[in-house]
């Protein structure tokens, strides 16, 4: 075998793919790629000379052009003498824009080494996916340890520190930056290592697309990329109650009580710092991504000159996949504008958030998650999809856009925590969220599906918005919200990360989860918001099927909240669009596991369908 320990590839367009590999040492050889129907036989393959780049962690990134649309290709690397070969990978080119065909892809994210081996995708090779979206948090910066009883032996991977001097975080030496970026790169390799993370099969069995999220940015160190450099002038440490260890991070938002933080007018941005750029480059080295160059928007200093991480790709007439960057341009999350106490922690209230998002004199948006350049691009991309007759628009976000929030640690959904997810659109960026959804409604854009992970649960929801916002309080007035027809949010659980909700860790029964779903739905309704899930009268609704849970059996004629929610599983979502345009969303996965349990690496037999929903596009 070659010294290549991981391979992967990404579909670029209908005629091109990017093939990638990582080696443990310098490697020089060739890449062979050919139509999967013929394997890599002579006469049916291209052979391209390749070599690792020592300045890029011994990775290979090779663009291959001149391929056929909608075709599955096999690829492998070999030594110059062809005596040693890598494992075999697979990637599919995109369908042409006028092709009337189906598309089938998967997505999830949140893969932590503390929960490895990651068994939730053990059946991925049998799913026939056109591509898979790693929707953020492809590795965690936290340390992880292997249990002493684990037959694979001891493992202690050190926590990756932010690229700053912890005693003087305003100082960033090249040594700190290099150490942090190198540490994150190693985390990515670990997750693809069959002996550790167990995701090698996921990365090689179909093309990979990827989104950038907070753990790629060493969690809170740089997660507000559109915030000012002053955000990291204070370095905090506090006990982490859940894990029994100390965590390190930076104060943000309202903790600093600075208008330049809440609505960055400082003229400096984290996304243009050498620290941010180094971590983005580490992520690029670890993924088969095409470098899209820099954003050219001189009128928008927040975005101008930054690495472009957003793009759109047509997959036949039925679908366009739109990858959005919700990290690089966002204002800092507001974590403590008020002194409201929730379980001993300071939390922001709804009115605090909306009061700083909108200029009450002009109605202008004062806080952003996308940045003005990307927001304009996203709106135009959705409008173009409508105008060219594309059936479904799939918009990949690293932060969920629905309103449900997260239940409190005791399962109570109205104790303050449910409305204060400071990372989400609803928690901290409500005006821009509403502006985007209003654009979709005003322009009659339908059949839009926003996909995300990050909340460590699986759920499917309709989306609502306020047609006319007169005051900040209107955004949180549930009676003013209206549903968008044919616009949905699909959130997948983690592939393997902290158990969904602390109260699930407490071994709540399946019946408790059903009760919690009903409680959640009722409390949302009482607050004037749309309850979780769909109904039999939802436009386009065809069917729902869920595995039995706590005595509940799904019935498509009378769907219940639990039919659209799974807070106790690790899973990935499969989005299957038929050639006629019908969409089926299915979550596949395993029961959630606690860190350190170290289940057997071969988990394919555990993976099953948890729930699925079928929808027809609406006109």
C-alpha positions in Angstrom: 0.0 0.0 0.0 1.0 3.6 -0.5 1.7 6.0 2.4 -1.6 7.7 1.5 -3.8 7.3 4.6 -6.9 9.2 3.4 -8.5 9.9 0.0 -11.5 11.8 -1.1 -13.0 13.8 -4.0 -15.5 16.5 -4.7 -17.8 17.2 -7.7 -16.9 20.6 -9.1 -19.4 20.7 -12.1 -20.7 18.4 -14.8 -17.3 17.9 -16.3 -14.8 18.2 -13.4 -13.9 16.8 -10.0 -11.3 17.6 -7.4 -9.4 14.6 -6.1 -7.6 14.7 -2.8 -5.3 12.6 -0.6 -3.2 12.9 2.5 0.0 11.0 3.1 2.1 10.3 6.1 5.3 11.3 4.2 6.3 12.6 0.8 4.8 10.7 -2.1 5.2 10.9 -5.8 3.1 8.8 -8.2 0.0 9.0 -10.3 -3.8 9.3 -10.1 -5.9 7.0 -12.2 -9.5 7.9 -12.7 -12.1 6.2 -14.9 -15.8 5.4 -15.5 -16.8 3.2 -12.6 -18.5 0.8 -15.0 -15.1 -0.2 -16.3 -13.0 0.2 -13.2 -9.6 1.5 -13.9 -8.9 -0.8 -16.9 -6.6 0.4 -19.8 -8.5 2.4 -22.3 -11.1 3.5 -19.8 -9.0 5.7 -17.5 -7.0 8.9 -17.3 -3.6 8.8 -15.6 -2.3 12.1 -14.1 1.1 12.5 -12.4 0.8 13.8 -8.8 2.9 14.4 -5.8 2.3 15.6 -2.2 3.0 19.2 -1.2 5.2 19.3 1.9 4.1 22.8 2.6 0.5 21.6 2.8 0.8 18.7 5.3 1.7 16.2 2.5 -1.6 16.6 0.8 -2.5 16.2 -2.9 -5.2 18.3 -4.6 -5.7 17.4 -8.3 -8.4 19.0 -10.5 -9.5 16.5 -13.3 -11.3 18.0 -16.3 -12.9 16.6 -19.4 -15.2 14.2 -17.7 -18.8 13.2 -18.7 -21.8 14.7 -16.9 -23.8 12.6 -14.3 -21.2 9.8 -14.4 -19.8 7.9 -11.5 -16.0 7.6 -11.5 -13.6 5.4 -9.7 -10.1 6.7 -8.7 -7.0 5.5 -7.0 -3.4 6.6 -6.5 -0.4 4.6 -7.3 3.4 4.7 -7.0 5.4 5.5 -10.1 6.1 1.9 -10.7 2.4 1.0 -10.2 3.4 -1.6 -7.7 1.6 0.0 -4.8 -1.9 1.4 -4.9 -4.2 3.3 -2.6 -7.7 2.2 -1.6 -10.3 2.8 -4.3 -12.5 6.0 -4.2 -15.7 7.0 -5.9 -17.1 10.4 -7.1 -19.9 11.5 -9.4 -20.0 14.5 -11.7 -23.0 16.8 -11.6 -25.9 16.4 -14.0 -26.2 19.1 -16.7 -28.7 21.9 -16.0 -31.2 20.6 -18.6 -31.1 17.0 -17.5 -34.4 15.6 -16.2 -33.1 13.2 -13.7 -33.2 12.5 -10.0 -30.6 13.4 -7.4 -29.8 11.7 -4.1 -27.5 13.2 -1.5 -26.7 13.0 2.2 -25.7 15.5 4.8 -24.8 15.8 8.5 -22.0 17.1 10.6 -20.6 17.3 14.1 -18.0 14.5 14.3 -16.2 14.6 17.6 -13.3 12.3 18.4 -14.7 11.8 21.9 -17.5 9.7 20.3 -15.3 7.8 17.8 -15.5 5.4 16.1 -18.3 7.2 14.3 -20.8 4.4 13.4 -23.8 6.4 12.3 -22.6 6.3 8.6 -21.4 2.7 8.6 -24.0 1.9 5.9 -23.1 4.8 3.7 -21.7 2.7 0.9 -25.1 1.1 0.2 -27.0 4.4 -0.2 -26.0 5.2 -3.8 -25.5 8.9 -3.0 -24.5 11.4 -5.7 -22.6 13.4 -3.0 -22.5 14.0 0.8 -22.3 17.3 2.5 -20.2 17.6 5.7 -22.1 20.4 7.1 -19.7 21.8 9.6 -17.7 20.6 12.6 -15.9 17.9 10.6 -13.6 17.7 13.7 -13.6 19.1 17.2 -10.7 21.0 18.7 -11.4 19.4 22.1 -9.1 16.7 23.5 -10.4 13.1 23.5 -9.2 10.0 25.3 -9.7 6.3 24.5 -11.0 4.1 27.3 -8.4 1.9 28.8 -10.6 -1.1 28.1 -10.7 -0.4 24.4 -8.9 -3.2 22.5 -7.4 -0.7 20.1 -5.2 0.7 22.8 -4.7 4.1 24.4 -5.2 7.4 22.6 -4.9 10.9 24.0 -5.2 13.6 21.4 -4.3 17.0 22.8 -6.8 19.8 22.7 -6.1 22.4 20.0 -5.5 25.8 21.4 -6.7 29.0 19.7 -4.0 30.8 17.7 -3.3 33.4 20.4 -1.1 33.8 23.4 -3.5 32.8 26.3 -1.8 35.3 28.6 -2.0 38.1 26.0 -4.6 37.2 23.4 -4.1 40.4 21.5 -0.7 38.9 20.5 -0.5 36.3 17.7 2.9 35.0 16.9 3.5 32.8 13.9 4.3 30.0 16.3 0.9 30.2 17.9 -0.8 30.4 14.6 1.1 27.5 13.1 0.6 25.3 16.1 -3.2 25.9 16.1 -3.6 25.3 12.4 -1.4 22.2 12.5 -3.4 20.8 15.4 -6.7 21.3 13.6 -5.3 19.6 10.5 -4.3 16.6 12.6 -7.9 16.4 14.0 -9.2 16.1 10.4 -6.8 13.3 9.6 -7.8 11.5 12.8 -11.5 11.5 11.9 -10.6 9.9 8.5 -8.3 7.4 10.1 -10.1 4.0 10.3 -8.3 3.3 13.6 -9.7 6.4 15.2 -12.6 8.3 13.7 -13.8 5.6 11.3 -15.0 8.1 8.6 -12.7 6.9 5.9 -15.5 5.1 4.2 -17.7 8.2 4.2 -15.1 10.3 2.6 -14.1 7.9 -0.2 -17.5 6.4 -1.2 -19.0 9.5 -2.8 -18.1 13.1 -3.5 -17.8 15.4 -0.5 -19.0 19.0 -0.2 -18.3 20.8 3.0 -19.3 23.9 5.0 -17.2 25.8 7.6 -18.5 26.1 11.1 -17.4 27.1 14.7 -15.3 24.0 15.6 -13.3 24.5 12.4 -12.5 27.9 13.9 -11.4 26.4 17.3 -14.9 26.9 18.6 -15.4 30.4 20.1 -12.0 31.7 19.3 -12.9 33.0 15.8 -16.5 31.9 15.3 -17.7 35.5 14.8 -15.6 36.1 11.6 -17.3 39.4 10.9 -16.6 40.7 14.4 -13.7 43.1 15.2 -10.3 41.9 16.2 -10.9 43.4 19.7 -13.2 40.3 20.4 -10.1 38.3 21.4 -8.6 40.9 23.7 -10.0 38.9 26.7 -9.3 35.3 27.3 -11.5 33.3 29.7 -11.3 30.0 31.4 -14.2 28.4 33.2 -15.1 24.9 34.5 -17.1 22.8 32.0 -19.7 21.2 34.2 -20.7 18.5 31.7 -17.2 17.2 31.0 -15.6 17.9 34.3 -12.7 19.8 32.7 -11.7 23.3 32.1 -12.5 25.0 28.8 -10.9 28.0 27.2 -12.5 30.6 25.1 -13.0 34.3 24.5 -15.6 36.7 25.6 -18.0 37.9 23.0 -20.8 40.2 22.2 -22.7 41.7 25.1 -20.0 40.6 27.6 -17.9 43.4 26.2 -20.8 45.9 26.1 -19.3 47.6 23.0 -21.4 48.9 20.1 -18.5 48.1 17.8 -18.9 44.4 18.8 -22.7 44.2 18.6 -22.8 46.0 15.3 -19.2 46.0 14.0 -18.3 49.5 12.7 -14.7 49.2 13.7 -13.2 48.7 10.3 -11.4 45.6 11.4 -12.6 42.0 11.0 -11.6 38.6 12.3 -12.1 37.1 8.9 -9.2 39.1 7.5 -6.8 38.3 10.3 -3.9 35.9 9.8 -5.3 33.6 12.5 -8.6 33.1 10.6 -6.8 32.6 7.3 -4.5 30.0 8.8 -7.4 28.0 10.1 -9.3 28.2 6.8 -6.2 27.0 5.0 -5.9 24.0 7.4 -9.5 23.1 6.6 -8.8 23.5 2.9 -5.9 21.1 3.2 -8.2 18.5 4.9 -11.0 18.6 2.4 -11.3 18.0 -1.4 -12.4 21.6 -2.0 -12.0 23.8 -5.0 -10.4 27.1 -4.2 -12.9 29.7 -5.4 -10.6 32.6 -4.9 -11.2 35.8 -3.0 -14.4 37.9 -2.8 -14.2 41.0 -4.9 -16.5 43.6 -3.2 -14.7 46.8 -2.5 -17.9 48.5 -1.4 -18.2 45.9 1.4 -15.1 45.9 3.6 -16.5 43.1 5.7 -16.4 40.7 2.7 -13.8 42.2 0.3 -10.6 40.1 0.0 -11.9 37.2 2.1 -11.7 33.6 1.0 -14.9 32.8 -0.9 -16.5 29.7 0.8 -20.0 30.0 -0.8 -21.1 28.6 -4.1 -24.0 27.0 -6.1 -24.1 24.0 -8.3 -27.0 22.8 -10.5 -27.8 19.1 -10.3 -30.1 18.6 -13.3 -33.4 20.3 -13.8 -34.8 19.1 -10.5 -32.3 20.6 -8.0 -29.7 23.2 -7.3 -27.3 22.9 -4.3 -26.4 26.2 -2.6 -23.6 26.2 -0.1 -23.7 29.2 2.3 -21.0 30.5 4.6 -22.6 31.4 7.9 -19.4 31.8 9.8 -17.0 34.2 8.0 -19.1 37.3 8.1 -21.4 37.1 11.1 -21.5 39.6 13.9 -20.6 38.4 17.3 -23.3 36.5 19.1 -24.9 38.4 22.0 -24.4 36.3 25.1 -25.2 38.7 28.0 -26.9 42.0 27.3 -29.1 41.6 30.2 -28.8 40.2 33.8 -31.5 37.6 33.2 -30.6 34.5 35.2 -31.3 31.1 33.7 -29.9 28.2 35.7 -27.2 30.4 37.2 -26.1 31.7 33.8 -26.6 35.2 32.3 -28.8 35.0 29.2 -30.0 37.5 26.7 -33.7 38.1 26.5 -35.7 38.3 23.2 -36.2 42.0 23.5 -32.5 42.6 24.1 -31.7 40.9 20.8 -34.3 42.6 18.6 -33.6 46.0 20.1 -30.1 46.0 18.8 -30.8 44.5 15.4 -32.9 47.2 13.8 -32.3 50.9 13.5 -35.7 52.1 14.7 -35.3 55.4 12.9 -34.5 54.0 9.5 -35.5 50.3 9.7 -32.1 49.3 8.6 -30.5 46.0 9.6 -27.7 46.5 12.0 -26.5 43.0 12.5 -25.7 40.3 9.9 -24.9 36.6 9.7 -24.1 36.5 5.9 -22.7 39.9 5.1 -24.3 42.1 2.5 -22.4 40.7 -0.4 -23.3 37.1 0.3 -26.9 37.9 1.2 -27.4 39.7 -2.2 -25.8 36.7 -3.9 -28.0 34.2 -2.1 -31.2 36.1 -2.9 -30.2 36.3 -6.6 -29.3 32.6 -6.7 -32.7 31.6 -5.4 -34.4 33.9 -7.8 -32.4 32.5 -10.7 -33.4 29.0 -9.7 -37.0 30.0 -9.8 -36.7 31.7 -13.2 -34.9 28.9 -14.9 -37.5 26.3 -13.7 -35.4 24.4 -11.1 -37.7 22.4 -9.0 -35.9 22.3 -5.6 -33.4 24.7 -4.1 -31.3 23.1 -1.3 -29.6 25.7 0.9 -26.9 24.4 3.2 -26.4 26.3 6.4 -24.1 25.6 9.4 -26.7 27.2 11.7 -30.4 26.3 11.7 -32.9 28.9 10.4 -36.1 27.6 12.0 -37.7 29.0 15.2 -37.9 26.0 17.4 -34.9 26.7 19.5 -33.4 24.2 22.0 -35.2 22.8 25.1 -33.7 23.6 28.5 -31.5 21.0 30.2 -34.5 19.8 32.1 -36.7 19.4 29.0 -38.6 22.6 29.7 -38.9 24.6 26.5 -39.9 27.9 27.9 -37.3 28.5 30.7 -35.4 31.0 28.6 -32.9 28.6 27.0 -35.2 27.6 24.2 -35.2 31.1 22.8 -31.5 32.0 23.4 -29.5 29.8 21.1 -27.1 32.6 20.3 -25.5 30.7 17.4 -28.8 30.4 15.4 -30.5 32.8 13.0 -33.5 33.0 15.4 -31.4 33.5 18.5 -29.2 36.4 17.3 -29.8 37.4 13.7 -33.6 37.6 13.4 -33.9 40.6 11.3 -31.7 39.2 8.5 -33.4 35.9 8.8 -36.8 37.6 8.3 -35.4 39.7 5.5 -34.3 36.6 3.6 -37.5 34.7 4.1 -39.6 37.8 3.2 -37.6 38.0 -0.1 -38.5 34.4 -0.8 -42.2 35.0 -0.1 -42.4 38.3 -2.0 -40.8 36.8 -5.1 -43.0 33.6 -5.0 -40.0 31.3 -4.6 -41.1 27.9 -3.6 -39.7 24.4 -2.9 -36.8 25.7 -0.9 -35.2 23.4 1.7 -32.7 24.8 4.2 -30.5 22.1 5.6 -28.4 22.3 8.8 -27.0 20.3 11.7 -25.4 22.0 14.8 -28.4 21.6 17.2 -27.5 17.9 18.0 -31.0 16.7 17.1 -33.0 15.8 14.0 -36.1 17.7 13.0 -38.2 18.9 10.1 -40.2 22.1 10.2 -42.0 24.6 8.1 -40.7 28.2 8.2 -42.5 31.4 9.2 -41.7 35.1 8.9 -43.3 38.5 9.6 -44.4 40.2 6.3 -44.1 43.7 7.7 -41.8 44.6 10.6 -42.7 48.0 12.1 -40.9 47.7 15.4 -38.3 45.2 16.8 -40.9 43.6 19.0 -42.8 42.5 15.8 -40.2 39.8 15.1 -41.0 38.0 18.4 -44.8 38.5 18.1 -45.9 35.0 17.2 -49.3 36.2 16.0 -47.7 38.2 13.2 -45.8 35.2 11.8 -47.0 33.6 8.6 -46.0 30.3 7.0 -44.1 30.2 3.7 -45.6 27.8 1.2 -43.2 25.1 0.1 -40.2 26.3 2.3 -38.8 23.9 4.9 -36.0 23.4 7.4 -34.3 20.0 7.8 -31.9 19.6 10.6 -29.8 16.4 11.1 -28.4 15.1 14.3 -24.7 14.9 14.9 -22.7 12.1 13.3 -21.2 11.6 16.7 -20.9 14.4 19.3 -22.4 15.5 22.6 -25.7 13.6 23.2 -28.7 15.6 22.0 -29.9 17.4 25.1 -28.6 16.9 28.6 -31.9 15.4 29.7 -31.5 12.6 27.1 -28.2 11.7 28.8 -30.2 11.1 32.0 -31.7 8.0 30.3 -35.1 9.4 29.7 -37.4 6.7 28.3 -38.8 6.7 24.7 -42.2 7.6 26.2 -40.6 10.6 27.9 -39.4 11.8 24.4 -42.8 11.5 22.9 -44.2 13.5 25.8 -41.5 16.1 25.4 -42.3 16.5 21.7 -46.0 17.2 22.6 -45.0 19.6 25.3 -42.6 21.4 23.0 -45.3 21.7 20.3 -47.9 23.0 22.7 -45.6 25.6 24.2 -44.6 26.9 20.7 -48.3 27.1 19.8 -49.1 28.9 23.1 -46.4 31.5 22.3 -48.0 32.0 18.9 -45.4 30.1 16.9 -45.8 27.2 14.4 -45.3 23.9 16.3 -42.6 21.5 15.3 -43.2 19.3 12.3 -45.7 19.3 9.4 -49.4 18.5 9.2 -51.5 16.5 6.7 -52.6 19.8 5.3 -49.1 21.2 4.7 -48.9 22.0 0.9 -47.1 19.2 -0.8 -47.3 16.8 2.1 -47.6 13.1 1.0 -46.5 10.8 3.8 -44.5 10.4 7.0 -43.1 7.3 8.5 -41.3 6.9 11.8 -40.0 4.0 13.7 -42.2 3.2 16.7 -41.1 5.0 19.8 -42.6 4.9 23.3 -45.8 3.2 22.1 -46.3 5.7 19.3 -46.8 4.5 15.8 -46.9 7.1 13.0 -50.0 7.7 10.9 -49.7 9.9 7.8 -53.4 11.0 8.1 -52.7 12.4 11.6 -49.0 13.1 12.0 -47.8 14.1 15.4 -44.8 16.2 16.5 -42.7 13.2 17.4 -43.0 12.0 13.8 -40.7 14.9 12.8 -38.2 14.9 15.7 -35.4 12.6 16.9 -33.4 14.0 19.8 -31.7 10.7 20.9 -30.0 9.5 17.8 -26.8 10.1 15.8 -27.7 10.2 12.1 -27.4 11.7 8.7 -30.2 12.8 6.3 -30.8 11.5 2.8 -32.4 13.9 0.4 -33.9 11.9 -2.5 -35.4 13.8 -5.4 -37.1 11.5 -8.0 -36.9 12.2 -11.8 -40.5 13.4 -11.5 -39.5 15.9 -8.7 -40.9 14.2 -5.6 -38.7 14.7 -2.5 -38.2 12.1 0.2 -36.3 13.2 3.3 -35.0 10.3 5.5 -32.9 10.2 8.6 -30.6 7.1 8.9 -28.5 6.4 12.0 -28.0 4.7 15.3 -29.0 5.3 18.9 -27.0 8.1 20.6 -24.0 7.0 22.6 -22.2 8.6 25.5 -18.6 9.7 25.1 -16.0 7.0 25.9 -18.3 4.0 25.4 -16.2 3.1 22.3 -18.6 0.7 20.4 -17.4 -1.8 17.9 -16.0 -0.2 14.7 -18.3 -2.3 12.5 -21.6 -0.7 13.1 -23.4 -1.2 9.8 -25.9 -3.5 11.3 -27.0 -0.8 13.8 -27.9 1.8 11.2 -31.6 2.0 10.3 -34.1 4.5 9.0 -35.4 6.6 11.9 -38.0 8.6 10.1 -38.9 9.8 6.6 -41.1 12.4 5.0 -42.3 12.6 1.4 -43.2 15.9 -0.3 -44.4 16.9 -3.7 -43.1 20.2 -5.1 -45.8 22.9 -5.2 -46.5 25.2 -8.1 
